[in-house]
Amino acid sequence: MRLALDAMGGDHAPAVTVAGAVEYAREHAHEVILVGNEALIEQELSKYSVRKNKITIQHAKETIGMDEPPAQAVRQKKDSSLVVAAQLVADNKADAFISAGNSGAAMAASLLCMRRIPNVSRPAIATIFPTLAGYCVLLDVGANVDCKPRHLFQFAIMGKVYLEKTFDKKNPRIGLLSIGEEENKGNELTLSTFEMLKNSPLNFIGNIEGRDIPKGLADVVVCDGFVGNIVLKFGEGVAEMVFKLVKQEMKAHPIAWAALPFLWTAMRGLRKKLDYTEHGGAPLLGVDGPCIISHGGSNAKAIKNALKAAARYAENHVNAEIAAEIEKFEALSKC
């Protein structure tokens, strides 16, 4: 398997991307293709000892910055690391594309180079969200700020397939994020989507509220990208606040330090569950090639885990199953 990594993408590239690629290459038999400025990548690679057939370099002379307009940048910078990496997948020279760079540009490049899976209306960014029951998949978290019921319905199908194929979750429960559990609660988008999901063979459990997400009531939580991104960023903020509050309380009550060894063990497990670097990145579901979009501030561990996520996605043939499921539901809707 060959994984194309945008080596110039991210706040700390190429140092962090190269380090993450090296860590991954040392643990797996797959080849990592580092795409970007060859001289800069070689400079970083010289710091490590790794077999040359495990990591190769594909030169790309341009870089897309985090603040550049995504669509415009992708059209104008065809020789950017991000576009070249996506094109490698489109040309069957790589099995998956990973980037911690401009997320909008990563999506635009994926659509431009790899296109959409047949019958998929819109791609969606799916993220793993921690819950009391383990994890759930939340989508969309930013690819589409304006959606139609058909889009959300397909998000549910793609989220279901992703969980089934990569996490071996059988018949996942699908919840529609809304402002109330009742069937008549919500806006025009959620009300229409509710009817579509209710009348489908999917394991639809109905509307769920924001507070239900961390409870783990649903395995797949469906919403538009505007709402999903707010939920995601709010969750990140709450997690950060919790750890800071614990530190503040410890400082305010010195006697609590006696329990530090026990508390630290518990907090370490909690931090791991809430740490985005454990999952590495979020898949862009619906494009015709595995694509993992990582956090711009990713460290080497996050890059390594993003490569793992990309390999798992490709190995489990997620896109082939999405195509089959979408086609099946398209046929049912015409009956």
C-alpha positions as CSV (number, residue, x, y, z in Angstrom):
1,M,0.0,0.0,0.0
2,R,1.2,3.5,-0.8
3,L,0.0,6.5,1.2
4,A,0.4,10.1,-0.2
5,L,1.1,12.6,2.5
6,D,1.0,16.3,2.0
7,A,4.4,17.0,3.6
8,M,4.0,20.7,3.5
9,G,0.5,20.8,5.1
10,G,0.1,21.9,8.7
11,D,1.4,24.6,11.1
12,H,4.6,22.7,11.8
13,A,5.4,21.2,8.4
14,P,7.5,19.6,7.1
15,A,9.3,18.8,10.4
16,V,6.2,17.2,12.0
17,T,4.9,15.5,8.8
18,V,8.2,13.9,8.1
19,A,8.6,12.8,11.8
20,G,5.1,11.3,11.7
21,A,5.8,9.5,8.4
22,V,9.0,8.0,9.9
23,E,7.2,6.8,13.0
24,Y,4.5,5.2,10.8
25,A,7.1,3.6,8.4
26,R,8.9,2.0,11.3
27,E,5.8,0.3,12.4
28,H,4.2,-0.7,9.1
29,A,5.1,-2.3,5.8
30,H,3.4,0.4,3.7
31,E,5.2,3.0,1.7
32,V,4.7,6.7,2.5
33,I,5.1,9.2,-0.3
34,L,6.1,12.6,1.1
35,V,4.8,15.2,-1.3
36,G,6.3,18.6,-1.3
37,N,9.6,20.6,-1.5
38,E,12.2,17.9,-2.1
39,A,15.1,19.8,-0.6
40,L,13.2,20.7,2.6
41,I,11.9,17.1,3.0
42,E,15.4,15.6,2.4
43,Q,16.7,17.9,5.1
44,E,14.2,16.7,7.6
45,L,14.6,13.0,6.6
46,S,18.4,13.2,7.1
47,K,17.7,13.4,10.9
48,Y,16.3,9.8,10.9
49,S,17.3,6.3,9.9
50,V,14.7,4.7,7.8
51,R,14.7,2.4,4.7
52,K,14.5,4.3,1.5
53,N,11.8,2.0,0.0
54,K,9.6,2.8,3.0
55,I,9.6,6.5,2.4
56,T,9.8,8.2,-1.0
57,I,9.6,11.8,-2.1
58,Q,7.4,13.3,-4.8
59,H,8.5,16.8,-5.5
60,A,5.9,19.6,-5.6
61,K,7.2,23.2,-5.9
62,E,4.1,25.0,-4.6
63,T,2.4,25.2,-1.2
64,I,-1.2,26.2,-0.4
65,G,-1.3,28.3,2.8
66,M,-3.9,28.0,5.5
67,D,-5.4,31.4,4.8
68,E,-5.7,31.0,1.0
69,P,-9.1,30.8,-0.6
70,P,-9.5,27.0,-1.1
71,A,-11.0,26.7,-4.6
72,Q,-9.0,29.5,-6.1
73,A,-5.7,28.1,-4.6
74,V,-6.4,24.6,-5.9
75,R,-7.1,25.9,-9.4
76,Q,-4.1,28.2,-9.5
77,K,-1.6,25.9,-7.8
78,K,-1.7,22.6,-9.7
79,D,1.8,21.8,-8.6
80,S,1.1,22.3,-4.9
81,S,1.9,19.5,-2.5
82,L,-1.8,19.2,-1.6
83,V,-3.0,18.9,-5.2
84,V,-0.2,16.6,-6.3
85,A,-0.9,14.2,-3.4
86,A,-4.6,14.1,-4.3
87,Q,-3.7,13.5,-7.9
88,L,-1.5,10.5,-7.0
89,V,-4.6,8.8,-5.7
90,A,-6.7,9.8,-8.7
91,D,-4.0,8.3,-11.0
92,N,-3.8,5.0,-8.9
93,K,-0.3,5.8,-7.9
94,A,-1.3,6.0,-4.2
95,D,-4.0,4.3,-2.2
96,A,-4.9,7.2,0.1
97,F,-4.3,11.0,0.5
98,I,-3.6,12.6,3.9
99,S,-3.2,16.4,4.6
100,A,-3.0,18.6,7.7
101,G,-3.0,21.6,5.5
102,N,-5.9,23.9,4.4
103,S,-8.9,21.7,5.0
104,G,-11.0,23.5,2.4
105,A,-8.3,23.1,-0.1
106,A,-7.9,19.4,0.8
107,M,-11.6,19.0,0.1
108,A,-11.5,21.0,-3.1
109,A,-8.4,19.1,-4.4
110,S,-10.1,15.7,-3.6
111,L,-13.2,16.8,-5.5
112,L,-11.2,18.1,-8.4
113,C,-8.8,15.2,-8.7
114,M,-10.7,12.2,-7.4
115,R,-14.3,13.3,-8.1
116,R,-17.3,12.1,-6.1
117,I,-18.4,8.5,-5.6
118,P,-21.3,7.8,-8.2
119,N,-24.7,9.1,-6.9
120,V,-23.2,10.9,-3.9
121,S,-24.6,14.5,-3.9
122,R,-22.1,16.0,-1.4
123,P,-19.1,14.7,0.5
124,A,-19.0,15.1,4.2
125,I,-16.3,15.3,6.8
126,A,-16.8,12.8,9.6
127,T,-15.2,12.9,13.0
128,I,-14.9,10.5,15.9
129,F,-16.6,12.0,18.9
130,P,-16.0,10.6,22.4
131,T,-19.0,9.4,24.4
132,L,-19.8,7.6,27.7
133,A,-20.5,4.5,25.6
134,G,-17.2,4.8,23.6
135,Y,-17.4,6.8,20.4
136,C,-19.8,8.0,17.8
137,V,-19.3,9.4,14.3
138,L,-20.5,13.0,13.8
139,L,-21.0,14.3,10.3
140,D,-20.9,16.7,8.6
141,V,-18.5,18.8,10.6
142,G,-17.6,21.5,8.0
143,A,-17.7,20.4,4.4
144,N,-21.2,21.8,3.7
145,V,-22.7,24.7,5.6
146,D,-25.9,24.6,3.6
147,C,-27.6,21.3,3.1
148,K,-30.8,19.7,1.7
149,P,-32.6,16.7,3.2
150,R,-31.1,14.4,0.5
151,H,-27.6,15.4,1.6
152,L,-28.2,14.6,5.2
153,F,-29.9,11.3,4.3
154,Q,-26.7,10.3,2.3
155,F,-24.5,11.4,5.2
156,A,-26.4,8.9,7.4
157,I,-25.7,6.1,4.9
158,M,-22.0,7.1,4.6
159,G,-21.6,7.3,8.4
160,K,-23.2,3.9,8.8
161,V,-20.8,2.3,6.3
162,Y,-17.8,4.0,7.8
163,L,-18.6,2.6,11.2
164,E,-19.4,-0.8,10.0
165,K,-16.3,-1.2,7.8
166,T,-13.6,0.5,9.9
167,F,-14.8,-0.1,13.5
168,D,-16.8,-3.3,12.9
169,K,-19.9,-1.8,14.4
170,K,-23.0,-3.8,13.5
171,N,-26.2,-2.0,12.5
172,P,-25.2,1.4,14.0
173,R,-27.9,3.6,15.5
174,I,-28.5,6.8,13.5
175,G,-29.7,9.9,15.2
176,L,-30.6,13.3,13.6
177,L,-29.3,16.3,15.6
178,S,-32.2,18.6,16.3
179,I,-33.6,20.9,19.0
180,G,-35.9,18.3,20.6
181,E,-36.6,14.6,20.6
182,E,-40.1,15.0,19.3
183,E,-40.8,14.2,15.6
184,N,-42.3,17.7,15.0
185,K,-39.3,19.6,16.5
186,G,-36.7,21.3,14.3
187,N,-36.4,23.4,11.1
188,E,-37.5,22.7,7.6
189,L,-34.2,20.8,6.9
190,T,-34.5,18.4,9.9
191,L,-38.2,17.9,9.6
192,S,-37.9,16.8,6.0
193,T,-34.8,14.7,6.7
194,F,-36.6,13.0,9.6
195,E,-39.3,11.7,7.2
196,M,-36.7,10.3,4.8
197,L,-34.8,8.5,7.6
198,K,-38.0,7.2,9.2
199,N,-39.2,5.7,6.0
200,S,-35.8,4.0,5.2
201,P,-34.4,0.6,6.3
202,L,-31.7,2.4,8.3
203,N,-31.6,1.9,12.0
204,F,-32.9,5.4,12.7
205,I,-33.6,6.1,16.3
206,G,-35.1,9.6,15.8
207,N,-34.1,13.1,16.8
208,I,-31.4,13.5,19.4
209,E,-30.4,16.7,21.2
210,G,-26.9,18.1,21.7
211,R,-26.7,16.8,25.2
212,D,-27.4,13.2,23.9
213,I,-24.2,13.1,21.9
214,P,-21.8,12.6,24.8
215,K,-24.3,10.1,26.3
216,G,-23.7,7.8,23.4
217,L,-27.4,7.4,22.5
218,A,-26.5,7.3,18.8
219,D,-23.6,5.7,16.9
220,V,-24.0,8.0,13.9
221,V,-25.0,11.7,14.5
222,V,-26.2,13.5,11.4
223,C,-26.3,17.3,10.9
224,D,-25.2,19.9,8.4
225,G,-21.7,21.2,8.4
226,F,-22.5,24.5,10.0
227,V,-24.0,22.9,13.1
228,G,-21.5,20.0,13.1
229,N,-18.5,22.3,13.1
230,I,-20.0,24.3,16.1
231,V,-20.6,21.1,18.0
232,L,-17.0,19.9,17.3
233,K,-15.3,23.1,18.3
234,F,-17.6,23.4,21.4
235,G,-16.6,19.9,22.4
236,E,-12.9,20.7,22.0
237,G,-13.3,23.8,24.1
238,V,-15.2,22.0,26.9
239,A,-12.5,19.3,27.0
240,E,-9.8,21.9,27.3
241,M,-11.8,23.8,30.0
242,V,-12.2,20.6,32.1
243,F,-8.5,19.9,32.3
244,K,-7.8,23.6,33.2
245,L,-10.5,23.6,35.9
246,V,-9.0,20.4,37.5
247,K,-5.6,22.1,37.6
248,Q,-7.1,25.3,39.1
249,E,-8.9,23.2,41.8
250,M,-5.7,21.3,42.6
251,K,-3.8,24.5,43.1
252,A,-6.6,26.0,45.3
253,H,-6.7,22.9,47.5
254,P,-3.2,21.7,48.4
255,I,-4.5,18.7,50.3
256,A,-5.8,17.4,47.0
257,W,-2.2,16.8,45.9
258,A,-2.1,13.7,48.1
259,A,-4.5,12.1,45.7
260,L,-2.5,13.1,42.7
261,P,-1.0,9.7,41.8
262,F,-4.5,8.2,41.6
263,L,-6.0,11.2,39.9
264,W,-3.2,11.4,37.4
265,T,-3.9,7.8,36.3
266,A,-7.6,8.6,35.7
267,M,-6.9,11.9,34.0
268,R,-4.4,10.2,31.7
269,G,-7.0,7.8,30.4
270,L,-9.5,10.7,30.1
271,R,-7.0,12.8,28.2
272,K,-6.3,10.0,25.8
273,K,-10.0,9.6,25.0
274,L,-10.4,13.3,24.4
275,D,-7.1,13.7,22.4
276,Y,-7.7,14.3,18.7
277,T,-4.2,13.0,18.0
278,E,-5.4,9.5,18.9
279,H,-7.5,9.4,15.7
280,G,-5.2,11.4,13.5
281,G,-7.8,13.0,11.3
282,A,-11.3,12.9,9.8
283,P,-12.2,11.1,6.7
284,L,-13.8,13.0,3.8
285,L,-16.6,10.6,3.0
286,G,-18.1,10.6,-0.5
287,V,-15.0,11.3,-2.7
288,D,-13.8,8.5,-4.9
289,G,-10.6,7.9,-3.1
290,P,-9.6,7.7,0.6
291,C,-8.9,11.1,2.0
292,I,-8.0,12.0,5.7
293,I,-8.0,15.6,6.8
294,S,-5.9,16.2,9.8
295,H,-5.8,19.1,12.3
296,G,-3.6,22.0,11.2
297,G,-1.8,21.8,14.6
298,S,-1.1,18.1,14.3
299,N,2.0,16.7,15.9
300,A,4.0,13.7,14.8
301,K,1.7,11.3,16.7
302,A,-1.3,12.7,15.0
303,I,0.3,12.4,11.5
304,K,1.2,8.8,12.3
305,N,-2.3,8.0,13.4
306,A,-3.8,9.8,10.3
307,L,-1.7,7.5,8.1
308,K,-3.0,4.5,10.1
309,A,-6.6,5.8,9.6
310,A,-6.0,6.2,5.9
311,A,-4.6,2.7,5.6
312,R,-7.5,1.2,7.5
313,Y,-10.0,3.1,5.3
314,A,-8.3,1.8,2.1
315,E,-7.8,-1.8,3.4
316,N,-11.5,-2.1,4.3
317,H,-12.7,-0.8,0.9
318,V,-15.0,1.7,2.5
319,N,-15.7,3.6,-0.7
320,A,-16.8,0.5,-2.6
321,E,-19.3,-0.2,0.2
322,I,-20.5,3.4,0.2
323,A,-21.0,3.3,-3.6
324,A,-23.0,0.0,-3.2
325,E,-25.2,1.3,-0.4
326,I,-25.9,4.6,-2.0
327,E,-26.9,2.8,-5.2
328,K,-29.1,0.5,-3.2
329,F,-30.9,3.3,-1.5
330,E,-31.2,5.2,-4.8
331,A,-33.0,2.2,-6.3
332,L,-35.3,2.0,-3.3
333,S,-36.3,5.7,-3.5
334,K,-37.4,5.1,-7.1
335,C,-39.6,2.1,-6.3
